[in-house]
Amino acid sequence: PAPDIFLACAEKFRRPPLSPSQCLVFEDAENGVLAGLAAGMKVVFVPSLPLSAYSPEMIQRATLHLDSLAKFDPVQFGLPPFDDH
């Protein structure tokens, strides 16, 4: 999977990141995870199918694997915590 789409999106930010490693990708597809990693970005894998549908190697390569976006903790990536108000 080519990383082009992720790199093109990063360039569109008002203040583009100095490095792709400053970007965080959320993906539910195997090719998307691999493309984000190929772009040099951190990838949070949130599967939409049973885990058995995905390559174990891809799951292991993802920066983080969550079974729900509700379990995402932005602080883990140096981001501000969610405002629970």
C-alpha angles and dihedrals in degrees: 000000000000119000094212098107093052093047091047091051092050090055090056094064114111086240106026115215118262088230134016087237087074090065125091120207125196113203139171097183128079094226090049092053091049092047092050091050091047087054089057093247131135111256128205108199115209106174121217092193131050110288090244087071091066134071111262089220092056092048090052093048094054113101090233135001120208130175090211137023086226087073094057113120110197091195088069087068098042093263126131115272120258115270104239094196 
